Amino acid sequence: MARQKGVLKYVGTLGDVRHFKIKGQEGYFAGMVGGPSGEQVLSAPEFERTRENMNEFGACAKAGKSVRTGLSQIVKQMSDTQVAGRLTAIMKKINLEDQTEARGYRKIEITTQRNYLVGFEFDKNTSLNGIFNAPYSVTHDPARNTADFVIPAFNPANLINAPAGATHFRLIHTLSVVSDFAYNAVTNSYDPIDTAQNEVSDVQFSGFLDLYAPATATTITATLPNGITPSTDVTVLQGIGIEFYQKVGSNYYLFATGNCLKIEDAF
C-alpha cells in the first residue's frame, strides 16, 4: 500500500487507484481498485476462513463496545481515537484462547482471561501513572458488587501532573460489568451470555479538590446498582481515573486534556 506524501489531498478513485484516509493515522493512502465481490466473500468456498475471521472479529468489536458502553458516562473525555480498536484487539486475544469451539465460533470468555484487561488505559497518550502519583489502594468485597478506592492524605502540587491552567481535580472510581460472549445459532450472531448484567455500572467521584492545597484522606466507594450479585459469566472491571477543572467564580469547567482512566483490576 502506497502512502501519498505530496500536497495534493483527495479521496476516491482515480483510474485503477483509490485514495483514502485511515482513522487515527496521518496522511492519505492509495491502493489498487479490485478484489472479490461481497457476494463472493459471503458464499464462495475459498473464503471460508475469511468468513470465520469476520464472524469472530465482529464479536470482539461487540464485546469491546460493551466495555465502553458500561462507562459511557465518562469514557468520551477519557479516550483516544483508537480506543475502540484497541479494545477489539484485546477481545481478539481473549477469543483466541478458547479451545472448546470450532474456529469462527470461539467464545470470548473474559472470565477466564481477565488479565488481558488489567492495566488498560483508555487514552494511550495520557497514562494515569504519569499523571497521578499519589499512593492509593483498591479493594472489593467477595460478592464483587462493591469496591473502594482509598487515597491517603497527600499534596497534589507534588504528586499530580496537571495541565496548565487547571485549578482543581476530581478522582474517579468505577465498577462496570462485561459479560462473556458466545455464538448464538438462533440469532446467527454473538450475544452476551448474561444479557441482564452486561454493561451495568456505577461511576463515583470525589469532591472538587484544590490542586494547590493538601488533600485529606479520601475513600470513594462504588456499588453496582439494584443490589445485583455478579454471575459466574461476567467480569467486573474496576477503574480509577482523574479529571481536571478550572474554577471560575463558583463554576468548575472540565478540561479537554489531562483526563485519564485506567482499568486497575478485573474480578
Backbone as CSV, one residue per row, in Angstrom:
resi,resn,N_x,N_y,N_z,CA_x,CA_y,CA_z,C_x,C_y,C_z
1,MET,0.844,-1.187,0.000,0.000,0.000,0.000,0.885,1.244,0.000
2,ALA,0.589,2.172,-0.884,1.392,3.389,-1.004,0.877,4.461,-0.059
3,ARG,1.759,5.328,0.382,1.381,6.495,1.195,1.655,7.764,0.387
4,GLN,0.649,8.589,0.235,0.779,9.816,-0.526,1.443,10.884,0.330
5,LYS,2.515,11.492,-0.154,3.263,12.476,0.624,3.219,13.870,0.019
6,GLY,2.633,14.009,-1.140,2.578,15.307,-1.790,1.523,16.212,-1.185
7,VAL,1.386,17.412,-1.752,0.453,18.394,-1.214,-0.969,18.174,-1.709
8,LEU,-1.142,17.382,-2.779,-2.472,17.130,-3.335,-3.213,16.151,-2.429
9,LYS,-4.370,16.565,-1.899,-5.123,15.720,-0.974,-6.509,15.458,-1.550
10,TYR,-6.825,14.202,-1.745,-8.153,13.851,-2.225,-8.447,12.407,-1.865
11,VAL,-9.733,12.073,-1.848,-10.159,10.701,-1.616,-11.035,10.283,-2.784
12,GLY,-11.186,8.970,-2.955,-11.968,8.465,-4.070,-11.104,7.654,-5.010
13,THR,-11.592,7.430,-6.220,-10.909,6.576,-7.186,-10.467,7.388,-8.397
14,LEU,-9.242,7.167,-8.801,-8.695,7.806,-9.989,-8.105,6.694,-10.853
15,GLY,-8.812,6.346,-11.925,-8.375,5.212,-12.738,-8.470,3.929,-11.943
16,ASP,-7.368,3.191,-11.839,-7.340,1.945,-11.095,-6.804,2.114,-9.676
17,VAL,-6.646,3.359,-9.251,-6.093,3.617,-7.922,-7.140,4.347,-7.078
18,ARG,-7.345,3.853,-5.876,-8.256,4.525,-4.950,-7.439,5.186,-3.850
19,HIS,-7.910,6.343,-3.390,-7.210,7.123,-2.386,-8.118,7.275,-1.170
20,PHE,-7.558,7.176,0.015,-8.374,7.150,1.212,-7.546,7.545,2.426
21,LYS,-8.261,7.842,3.525,-7.633,8.096,4.821,-7.925,6.918,5.740
22,ILE,-7.050,6.715,6.726,-7.241,5.689,7.736,-7.394,6.383,9.075
23,LYS,-8.490,6.099,9.767,-8.768,6.751,11.041,-7.613,6.528,12.018
24,GLY,-7.191,7.604,12.654,-6.134,7.505,13.646,-4.737,7.641,13.083
25,GLN,-4.606,7.726,11.753,-3.289,7.866,11.141,-3.258,9.133,10.290
26,GLU,-2.089,9.730,10.221,-1.939,10.952,9.445,-1.672,10.640,7.986
27,GLY,-2.019,11.587,7.127,-1.726,11.437,5.704,-2.813,10.701,4.940
28,TYR,-2.569,10.558,3.634,-3.509,9.901,2.735,-2.853,8.640,2.182
29,PHE,-3.676,7.636,1.855,-3.175,6.352,1.386,-3.760,6.021,0.021
30,ALA,-3.074,5.132,-0.688,-3.529,4.729,-2.012,-3.404,3.220,-2.170
31,GLY,-4.330,2.613,-2.901,-4.292,1.179,-3.171,-5.009,0.881,-4.471
32,MET,-4.756,-0.283,-5.033,-5.381,-0.652,-6.298,-6.849,-1.018,-6.101
33,VAL,-7.672,-0.622,-7.066,-9.076,-0.998,-7.082,-9.166,-2.482,-7.449
34,GLY,-10.116,-3.171,-6.854,-10.301,-4.580,-7.214,-10.606,-5.413,-5.996
35,GLY,-10.406,-6.729,-6.120,-10.701,-7.636,-5.027,-12.013,-8.345,-5.258
36,PRO,-12.329,-9.316,-4.416,-13.554,-10.096,-4.575,-14.798,-9.267,-4.280
37,SER,-15.910,-9.687,-4.830,-17.176,-9.013,-4.553,-17.684,-9.433,-3.180
38,GLY,-18.623,-8.660,-2.655,-19.205,-9.002,-1.366,-19.883,-10.352,-1.387
39,GLU,-20.543,-10.675,-2.497,-21.235,-11.965,-2.612,-20.246,-13.123,-2.575
40,GLN,-19.080,-12.945,-3.223,-18.058,-13.978,-3.190,-17.553,-14.226,-1.769
41,VAL,-17.290,-13.156,-1.060,-16.775,-13.288,0.302,-17.767,-14.026,1.187
42,LEU,-19.069,-13.776,0.995,-20.088,-14.356,1.856,-20.499,-15.774,1.478
43,SER,-20.126,-16.219,0.274,-20.627,-17.530,-0.146,-19.588,-18.467,-0.755
44,ALA,-18.545,-17.960,-1.354,-17.583,-18.829,-2.054,-16.793,-19.688,-1.065
45,PRO,-16.571,-20.968,-1.411,-15.836,-21.877,-0.505,-14.437,-21.383,-0.169
46,GLU,-13.772,-20.727,-1.129,-12.399,-20.285,-0.879,-12.309,-19.151,0.150
47,PHE,-13.450,-18.580,0.528,-13.433,-17.519,1.526,-13.985,-17.986,2.877
48,GLU,-13.962,-19.294,3.065,-14.442,-19.868,4.332,-13.679,-19.283,5.528
49,ARG,-12.360,-19.241,5.408,-11.543,-18.717,6.507,-11.821,-17.233,6.737
50,THR,-12.049,-16.496,5.664,-12.376,-15.073,5.787,-13.673,-14.890,6.560
51,ARG,-14.679,-15.724,6.247,-15.960,-15.609,6.947,-15.813,-15.941,8.430
52,GLU,-14.982,-16.924,8.745,-14.732,-17.261,10.151,-14.115,-16.074,10.880
53,ASN,-13.127,-15.466,10.234,-12.460,-14.323,10.843,-13.411,-13.140,11.017
54,MET,-14.248,-12.912,10.007,-15.215,-11.817,10.081,-16.193,-12.032,11.227
55,ASN,-16.642,-13.261,11.391,-17.608,-13.582,12.436,-17.029,-13.288,13.816
56,GLU,-15.806,-13.750,14.046,-15.183,-13.558,15.349,-14.767,-12.106,15.563
57,PHE,-14.313,-11.459,14.511,-13.907,-10.061,14.647,-15.104,-9.196,15.044
58,GLY,-16.250,-9.439,14.419,-17.454,-8.680,14.773,-17.841,-8.897,16.222
59,ALA,-17.665,-10.136,16.701,-17.974,-10.438,18.095,-17.030,-9.701,19.035
60,CYS,-15.755,-9.647,18.674,-14.769,-8.954,19.513,-15.070,-7.460,19.580
61,ALA,-15.496,-6.892,18.463,-15.878,-5.482,18.445,-17.090,-5.248,19.343
62,LYS,-18.031,-6.190,19.335,-19.224,-6.063,20.171,-18.860,-6.139,21.657
63,ALA,-17.961,-7.045,22.008,-17.539,-7.171,23.407,-16.796,-5.912,23.857
64,GLY,-15.928,-5.390,22.988,-15.227,-4.154,23.321,-16.176,-2.983,23.499
65,LYS,-17.206,-2.943,22.676,-18.198,-1.871,22.792,-18.926,-1.946,24.125
66,SER,-19.151,-3.165,24.635,-19.818,-3.308,25.932,-18.991,-2.685,27.044
67,VAL,-17.679,-2.799,26.945,-16.813,-2.150,27.939,-17.006,-0.645,27.876
68,ARG,-17.011,-0.085,26.668,-17.162,1.365,26.515,-18.555,1.840,26.905
69,THR,-19.570,1.047,26.583,-20.941,1.433,26.915,-21.144,1.461,28.418
70,GLY,-20.556,0.497,29.123,-20.683,0.472,30.572,-20.115,1.716,31.233
71,LEU,-19.163,2.366,30.557,-18.522,3.566,31.101,-18.852,4.809,30.267
72,SER,-19.966,4.768,29.576,-20.312,5.839,28.635,-20.464,7.191,29.324
73,GLN,-20.727,7.197,30.621,-20.887,8.459,31.348,-19.617,9.297,31.307
74,ILE,-18.455,8.639,31.248,-17.195,9.382,31.319,-16.199,9.047,30.217
75,VAL,-16.438,7.982,29.466,-15.386,7.479,28.584,-15.038,8.446,27.456
76,LYS,-15.968,9.300,27.057,-15.708,10.193,25.930,-14.544,11.131,26.215
77,GLN,-14.514,11.718,27.417,-13.439,12.663,27.733,-12.181,11.977,28.234
78,MET,-12.204,10.639,28.281,-11.056,9.890,28.793,-10.340,9.076,27.719
79,SER,-10.807,9.088,26.490,-10.344,8.130,25.486,-9.608,8.787,24.326
80,ASP,-8.714,8.013,23.710,-8.111,8.431,22.457,-8.983,7.946,21.299
81,THR,-8.634,8.326,20.083,-9.467,7.998,18.923,-9.396,6.528,18.532
82,GLN,-8.447,5.791,19.093,-8.275,4.390,18.725,-8.689,3.433,19.828
83,VAL,-9.417,3.938,20.831,-9.761,3.084,21.962,-10.634,1.904,21.538
84,ALA,-11.548,2.110,20.584,-12.415,1.013,20.142,-11.584,-0.102,19.507
85,GLY,-10.642,0.269,18.652,-9.794,-0.729,18.017,-8.895,-1.438,19.005
86,ARG,-8.398,-0.718,19.998,-7.512,-1.338,20.978,-8.269,-2.323,21.863
87,LEU,-9.512,-1.985,22.224,-10.322,-2.919,22.994,-10.690,-4.147,22.163
88,THR,-10.992,-3.921,20.886,-11.298,-5.053,20.000,-10.105,-5.999,19.905
89,ALA,-8.896,-5.438,19.825,-7.687,-6.254,19.750,-7.507,-7.106,21.004
90,ILE,-7.818,-6.541,22.171,-7.726,-7.309,23.406,-8.753,-8.431,23.416
91,MET,-9.965,-8.126,22.975,-11.002,-9.156,22.940,-10.629,-10.274,21.961
92,LYS,-9.920,-9.917,20.891,-9.480,-10.942,19.944,-8.463,-11.869,20.591
93,LYS,-7.569,-11.322,21.415,-6.616,-12.166,22.132,-7.347,-13.135,23.050
94,ILE,-8.382,-12.637,23.728,-9.182,-13.493,24.604,-9.902,-14.556,23.780
95,ASN,-10.453,-14.148,22.644,-11.157,-15.058,21.739,-10.263,-16.208,21.291
96,LEU,-9.015,-15.915,21.002,-8.078,-16.939,20.527,-7.710,-17.955,21.605
97,GLU,-7.959,-17.620,22.857,-7.643,-18.539,23.947,-8.646,-19.687,24.054
98,ASP,-9.827,-19.514,23.459,-10.845,-20.563,23.560,-10.470,-21.760,22.692
99,GLN,-10.374,-22.920,23.324,-10.022,-24.153,22.613,-11.191,-25.137,22.560
100,THR,-12.385,-24.694,22.928,-13.530,-25.608,23.014,-14.452,-25.533,21.807
101,GLU,-14.468,-24.415,21.107,-15.385,-24.246,19.979,-14.621,-24.236,18.656
102,ALA,-15.347,-24.506,17.578,-14.736,-24.504,16.252,-14.341,-23.081,15.854
103,ARG,-13.329,-22.978,15.004,-12.884,-21.676,14.529,-14.041,-20.967,13.823
104,GLY,-14.187,-19.702,14.121,-15.309,-18.935,13.592,-16.446,-18.833,14.586
105,TYR,-16.404,-19.671,15.639,-17.470,-19.687,16.652,-16.898,-19.723,18.065
106,ARG,-15.611,-19.400,18.193,-14.983,-19.432,19.506,-15.560,-18.357,20.419
107,LYS,-15.671,-18.705,21.688,-16.233,-17.788,22.675,-15.253,-16.658,23.001
108,ILE,-15.792,-15.588,23.556,-14.970,-14.531,24.133,-15.165,-14.666,25.640
109,GLU,-14.358,-15.524,26.237,-14.529,-15.899,27.635,-13.637,-15.026,28.517
110,ILE,-14.120,-13.821,28.760,-13.360,-12.839,29.526,-13.111,-13.331,30.946
111,THR,-14.051,-14.080,31.507,-13.934,-14.527,32.896,-12.715,-15.403,33.137
112,THR,-12.194,-16.056,32.104,-11.000,-16.894,32.279,-9.722,-16.190,31.832
113,GLN,-9.858,-14.984,31.265,-8.690,-14.268,30.727,-8.709,-12.802,31.141
114,ARG,-9.087,-12.552,32.374,-9.264,-11.171,32.834,-7.967,-10.366,32.816
115,ASN,-6.840,-11.058,32.919,-5.554,-10.364,32.984,-5.292,-9.501,31.753
116,TYR,-5.918,-9.849,30.613,-5.704,-9.060,29.395,-6.229,-7.626,29.544
117,LEU,-7.223,-7.429,30.402,-7.833,-6.104,30.541,-7.237,-5.285,31.680
118,VAL,-6.567,-5.941,32.621,-5.985,-5.214,33.749,-4.867,-4.295,33.251
119,GLY,-4.935,-3.041,33.651,-3.941,-2.061,33.240,-4.286,-1.317,31.965
120,PHE,-5.435,-1.620,31.364,-5.811,-0.949,30.110,-6.040,0.543,30.339
121,GLU,-5.365,1.356,29.549,-5.515,2.811,29.589,-6.467,3.247,28.466
122,PHE,-7.505,3.991,28.811,-8.465,4.410,27.800,-7.886,5.472,26.868
123,ASP,-6.886,6.184,27.329,-6.158,7.099,26.454,-4.692,6.671,26.476
124,LYS,-4.234,6.080,25.393,-2.861,5.559,25.358,-1.825,6.684,25.422
125,ASN,-2.262,7.921,25.158,-1.337,9.058,25.164,-1.267,9.756,26.524
126,THR,-2.167,9.390,27.440,-2.212,10.021,28.761,-2.369,8.934,29.807
127,SER,-1.261,8.432,30.291,-1.278,7.349,31.268,-1.605,7.881,32.651
128,LEU,-2.463,7.174,33.375,-2.796,7.580,34.733,-1.546,7.616,35.619
129,ASN,-0.660,6.650,35.435,0.555,6.590,36.251,1.484,7.769,35.985
130,GLY,1.342,8.414,34.832,2.146,9.584,34.534,1.524,10.873,35.034
131,ILE,0.232,10.818,35.401,-0.495,12.000,35.856,-0.680,11.994,37.368
132,PHE,-1.053,10.839,37.892,-1.422,10.730,39.310,-0.418,9.826,40.009
133,ASN,0.409,10.411,40.881,1.487,9.663,41.533,1.294,9.508,43.034
134,ALA,0.137,9.859,43.547,-0.131,9.711,44.979,-0.331,8.231,45.322
135,PRO,-0.017,7.821,46.544,-0.271,6.432,46.953,-1.770,6.154,47.032
136,TYR,-2.160,4.932,46.722,-3.571,4.556,46.801,-3.673,3.043,46.901
137,SER,-4.858,2.559,47.207,-5.126,1.123,47.186,-6.557,0.904,46.714
138,VAL,-6.815,-0.273,46.165,-8.174,-0.634,45.746,-8.526,-1.986,46.354
139,THR,-9.769,-2.126,46.758,-10.267,-3.386,47.311,-11.669,-3.639,46.778
140,HIS,-12.129,-4.880,46.897,-13.518,-5.197,46.563,-14.015,-6.294,47.489
141,ASP,-15.318,-6.367,47.670,-15.869,-7.377,48.565,-15.988,-8.714,47.838
142,PRO,-16.133,-9.819,48.577,-16.197,-11.145,47.951,-17.352,-11.305,46.960
143,ALA,-18.438,-10.572,47.178,-19.588,-10.679,46.269,-19.370,-9.937,44.957
144,ARG,-18.324,-9.134,44.881,-17.917,-8.412,43.670,-18.877,-7.284,43.285
145,ASN,-19.710,-6.840,44.197,-20.652,-5.787,43.809,-20.374,-4.439,44.450
146,THR,-19.350,-4.354,45.280,-18.951,-3.058,45.834,-17.435,-3.045,46.004
147,ALA,-16.840,-1.863,45.891,-15.385,-1.752,45.959,-15.001,-0.373,46.448
148,ASP,-13.770,-0.264,46.967,-13.263,1.003,47.486,-11.988,1.418,46.768
149,PHE,-11.867,2.707,46.550,-10.653,3.350,46.052,-10.187,4.259,47.185
150,VAL,-9.082,3.888,47.815,-8.632,4.555,49.029,-7.370,5.361,48.742
151,ILE,-7.422,6.660,49.048,-6.284,7.557,48.814,-5.934,8.236,50.133
152,PRO,-4.772,7.949,50.709,-4.350,8.652,51.925,-4.141,10.135,51.640
153,ALA,-4.009,10.930,52.704,-3.748,12.360,52.546,-2.461,12.569,51.743
154,PHE,-2.479,13.562,50.868,-1.298,13.840,50.047,-1.316,15.283,49.580
155,ASN,-0.180,15.716,49.024,-0.056,17.073,48.500,-0.144,17.037,46.968
156,PRO,-1.253,17.474,46.388,-1.420,17.416,44.926,-0.329,18.136,44.151
157,ALA,0.170,19.228,44.685,1.183,20.012,43.963,2.435,19.187,43.681
158,ASN,2.716,18.209,44.538,3.910,17.378,44.367,3.638,16.084,43.617
159,LEU,2.386,15.626,43.613,2.100,14.263,43.153,1.120,14.184,41.981
160,ILE,0.716,15.337,41.445,-0.174,15.339,40.281,0.431,16.223,39.195
161,ASN,0.522,15.696,37.990,0.980,16.468,36.830,-0.246,17.009,36.101
162,ALA,-0.667,18.191,36.480,-1.904,18.771,35.951,-1.623,19.584,34.691
163,PRO,-2.600,19.680,33.786,-2.425,20.540,32.612,-2.395,22.006,33.024
164,ALA,-1.691,22.811,32.248,-1.566,24.237,32.555,-2.945,24.892,32.609
165,GLY,-3.165,25.663,33.632,-4.424,26.380,33.774,-5.436,25.705,34.674
166,ALA,-5.220,24.436,34.988,-6.151,23.722,35.863,-5.993,24.209,37.293
167,THR,-7.114,24.292,37.999,-7.088,24.712,39.404,-7.579,23.617,40.341
168,HIS,-8.397,22.687,39.823,-8.993,21.645,40.653,-9.015,20.312,39.905
169,PHE,-9.277,19.264,40.625,-9.394,17.937,40.025,-10.415,17.119,40.798
170,ARG,-10.881,16.062,40.154,-11.714,15.066,40.826,-11.140,13.685,40.550
171,LEU,-11.144,12.828,41.547,-10.762,11.434,41.369,-12.010,10.619,41.058
172,ILE,-11.825,9.569,40.281,-12.951,8.780,39.772,-12.758,7.318,40.126
173,HIS,-13.847,6.682,40.507,-13.836,5.246,40.790,-15.024,4.610,40.080
174,THR,-14.766,3.575,39.298,-15.838,2.948,38.524,-15.878,1.441,38.728
175,LEU,-17.079,0.893,38.675,-17.298,-0.541,38.540,-18.189,-0.736,37.324
176,SER,-17.795,-1.603,36.422,-18.619,-1.885,35.244,-18.546,-3.369,34.931
177,VAL,-19.639,-3.887,34.431,-19.769,-5.323,34.189,-19.711,-5.609,32.696
178,VAL,-18.915,-6.601,32.322,-18.899,-7.062,30.935,-19.069,-8.579,30.949
179,SER,-19.981,-9.050,30.134,-20.282,-10.478,30.076,-19.358,-11.210,29.117
180,ASP,-19.219,-12.511,29.319,-18.640,-13.357,28.283,-19.594,-13.352,27.094
181,PHE,-19.057,-13.578,25.893,-19.882,-13.632,24.679,-19.747,-15.005,24.043
182,ALA,-20.851,-15.492,23.486,-20.847,-16.793,22.813,-21.723,-16.721,21.571
183,TYR,-21.411,-17.567,20.603,-22.191,-17.590,19.358,-23.574,-18.167,19.626
184,ASN,-24.592,-17.491,19.111,-25.979,-17.920,19.256,-26.476,-18.373,17.892
185,ALA,-26.689,-19.671,17.731,-27.108,-20.223,16.437,-28.505,-19.755,16.040
186,VAL,-29.322,-19.377,17.012,-30.682,-18.920,16.720,-30.652,-17.534,16.074
187,THR,-29.869,-16.627,16.651,-29.789,-15.271,16.112,-28.691,-15.126,15.066
188,ASN,-27.882,-16.187,14.908,-26.759,-16.172,13.969,-25.796,-15.023,14.263
189,SER,-25.577,-14.792,15.550,-24.667,-13.724,15.959,-24.119,-14.048,17.345
190,TYR,-23.117,-13.281,17.755,-22.598,-13.403,19.109,-23.434,-12.531,20.043
191,ASP,-23.781,-13.096,21.200,-24.559,-12.367,22.192,-23.905,-12.519,23.567
192,PRO,-24.110,-11.532,24.462,-23.616,-11.703,25.825,-24.331,-12.865,26.502
193,ILE,-23.593,-13.686,27.222,-24.211,-14.824,27.907,-25.150,-14.328,29.003
194,ASP,-24.744,-13.284,29.711,-25.606,-12.683,30.739,-26.033,-11.304,30.261
195,THR,-27.107,-11.272,29.518,-27.586,-10.015,28.935,-28.020,-9.018,29.997
196,ALA,-28.629,-9.511,31.065,-29.176,-8.625,32.092,-28.091,-7.845,32.810
197,GLN,-26.941,-8.474,33.038,-25.892,-7.802,33.801,-24.858,-7.113,32.918
198,ASN,-24.777,-7.481,31.663,-23.796,-6.861,30.774,-24.012,-5.350,30.684
199,GLU,-22.940,-4.587,30.866,-22.904,-3.119,30.772,-23.472,-2.395,31.989
200,VAL,-23.873,-3.123,33.036,-24.291,-2.476,34.279,-23.073,-1.813,34.918
201,SER,-23.242,-0.623,35.490,-22.070,0.079,36.019,-22.443,1.083,37.104
202,ASP,-21.411,1.540,37.793,-21.537,2.644,38.747,-20.277,3.496,38.640
203,VAL,-20.463,4.798,38.561,-19.345,5.744,38.478,-19.471,6.728,39.627
204,GLN,-18.407,6.831,40.436,-18.417,7.720,41.594,-17.234,8.683,41.526
205,PHE,-17.434,9.882,42.075,-16.415,10.930,42.033,-16.098,11.424,43.447
206,SER,-14.870,11.880,43.620,-14.545,12.640,44.826,-15.155,14.028,44.677
207,GLY,-15.029,14.838,45.710,-15.405,16.242,45.560,-14.385,16.954,44.693
208,PHE,-14.629,18.223,44.401,-13.650,19.033,43.676,-12.505,19.364,44.632
209,LEU,-11.306,18.935,44.272,-10.146,19.091,45.139,-9.191,20.137,44.563
210,ASP,-8.682,20.994,45.430,-7.783,22.082,45.030,-6.402,21.515,44.714
211,LEU,-5.886,21.861,43.551,-4.566,21.374,43.155,-3.442,21.970,43.995
212,TYR,-3.718,23.051,44.691,-2.656,23.750,45.412,-2.898,23.775,46.919
213,ALA,-3.684,22.816,47.392,-3.922,22.680,48.829,-3.830,21.198,49.192
214,PRO,-3.334,20.867,50.380,-3.241,19.456,50.784,-4.609,18.771,50.709
215,ALA,-4.617,17.556,50.199,-5.854,16.777,50.099,-5.944,15.823,51.282
216,THR,-7.078,15.817,51.935,-7.267,14.905,53.065,-7.499,13.488,52.556
217,ALA,-7.385,12.518,53.452,-7.613,11.120,53.083,-9.025,10.953,52.519
218,THR,-9.118,10.207,51.441,-10.392,10.053,50.731,-10.643,8.583,50.406
219,THR,-11.878,8.143,50.591,-12.301,6.811,50.147,-13.506,6.986,49.231
220,ILE,-13.404,6.472,48.015,-14.507,6.558,47.048,-15.053,5.147,46.860
221,THR,-16.294,4.958,47.227,-16.922,3.640,47.152,-17.856,3.568,45.951
222,ALA,-17.687,2.549,45.143,-18.585,2.303,44.005,-19.349,1.015,44.266
223,THR,-20.639,1.014,43.963,-21.506,-0.144,44.218,-22.401,-0.382,43.013
224,LEU,-22.431,-1.587,42.526,-23.303,-1.901,41.392,-24.760,-1.685,41.789
225,PRO,-25.583,-1.144,40.897,-26.953,-0.759,41.255,-27.889,-1.946,41.460
226,ASN,-28.978,-1.662,42.153,-30.086,-2.602,42.348,-29.695,-3.862,43.105
227,GLY,-28.613,-3.786,43.855,-28.222,-4.919,44.686,-27.855,-6.176,43.927
228,ILE,-27.424,-6.036,42.677,-27.132,-7.235,41.895,-25.863,-7.921,42.402
229,THR,-25.840,-9.227,42.276,-24.653,-10.020,42.554,-24.140,-10.558,41.228
230,PRO,-22.938,-10.178,40.820,-22.427,-10.612,39.519,-22.430,-12.131,39.379
231,SER,-22.849,-12.601,38.225,-22.924,-14.037,37.958,-21.559,-14.577,37.557
232,THR,-21.482,-15.874,37.380,-20.214,-16.512,37.002,-19.839,-16.233,35.558
233,ASP,-20.751,-15.671,34.775,-20.487,-15.411,33.357,-20.057,-13.977,33.077
234,VAL,-19.834,-13.194,34.135,-19.453,-11.800,33.927,-18.167,-11.474,34.674
235,THR,-17.529,-10.413,34.213,-16.342,-9.851,34.861,-16.660,-8.433,35.293
236,VAL,-16.226,-8.083,36.482,-16.384,-6.717,36.975,-15.056,-5.993,36.773
237,LEU,-15.109,-4.889,36.057,-13.924,-4.074,35.800,-13.905,-2.907,36.775
238,GLN,-12.822,-2.786,37.519,-12.672,-1.691,38.477,-11.730,-0.648,37.889
239,GLY,-12.255,0.534,37.658,-11.465,1.586,37.043,-11.204,2.734,37.999
240,ILE,-10.048,3.368,37.839,-9.742,4.581,38.593,-9.259,5.640,37.611
241,GLY,-9.534,6.889,37.929,-9.152,7.944,36.996,-9.119,9.301,37.660
242,ILE,-8.824,10.305,36.861,-8.752,11.682,37.328,-9.206,12.607,36.203
243,GLU,-9.874,13.683,36.562,-10.241,14.700,35.583,-9.963,16.076,36.165
244,PHE,-9.646,17.020,35.278,-9.183,18.333,35.699,-10.194,19.429,35.353
245,TYR,-10.198,20.466,36.202,-11.139,21.565,36.060,-10.426,22.902,36.275
246,GLN,-11.039,23.930,35.729,-10.655,25.296,36.058,-11.850,25.948,36.731
247,LYS,-11.606,26.500,37.910,-12.691,27.157,38.641,-12.733,28.632,38.267
248,VAL,-13.905,29.080,37.830,-14.128,30.485,37.510,-15.368,30.917,38.283
249,GLY,-15.160,31.782,39.268,-16.262,32.131,40.151,-16.663,30.912,40.962
250,SER,-17.925,30.562,40.864,-18.403,29.366,41.576,-18.557,28.164,40.647
251,ASN,-18.145,28.306,39.401,-18.319,27.241,38.415,-17.010,26.505,38.144
252,TYR,-17.133,25.213,37.863,-15.988,24.377,37.515,-16.130,23.944,36.057
253,TYR,-15.087,24.205,35.267,-15.123,23.883,33.845,-14.143,22.741,33.553
254,LEU,-14.682,21.668,32.985,-13.882,20.474,32.714,-12.870,20.743,31.619
255,PHE,-11.633,20.316,31.850,-10.591,20.437,30.845,-10.769,19.366,29.769
256,ALA,-10.309,19.679,28.563,-10.362,18.700,27.472,-9.128,17.808,27.459
257,THR,-8.088,18.176,28.192,-6.848,17.407,28.193,-6.475,17.017,29.619
258,GLY,-5.626,15.987,29.723,-5.125,15.551,31.019,-5.979,14.534,31.722
259,ASN,-7.244,14.398,31.318,-8.143,13.444,31.957,-7.769,12.018,31.552
260,CYS,-7.821,11.083,32.475,-7.456,9.708,32.134,-8.163,8.705,33.027
261,LEU,-8.293,7.499,32.489,-8.987,6.411,33.170,-8.276,5.109,32.864
262,LYS,-8.132,4.288,33.882,-7.386,3.021,33.757,-8.180,1.894,34.419
263,ILE,-8.169,0.715,33.800,-8.740,-0.466,34.451,-7.695,-0.990,35.436
264,GLU,-7.952,-0.773,36.700,-6.996,-1.123,37.742,-7.073,-2.604,38.116
265,ASP,-8.278,-3.171,38.054,-8.447,-4.581,38.425,-9.642,-5.150,37.673
266,ALA,-9.682,-6.461,37.555,-10.794,-7.169,36.920,-11.016,-8.440,37.717
267,PHE,-12.257,-8.641,38.162,-12.541,-9.786,39.033,-13.933,-10.338,38.794
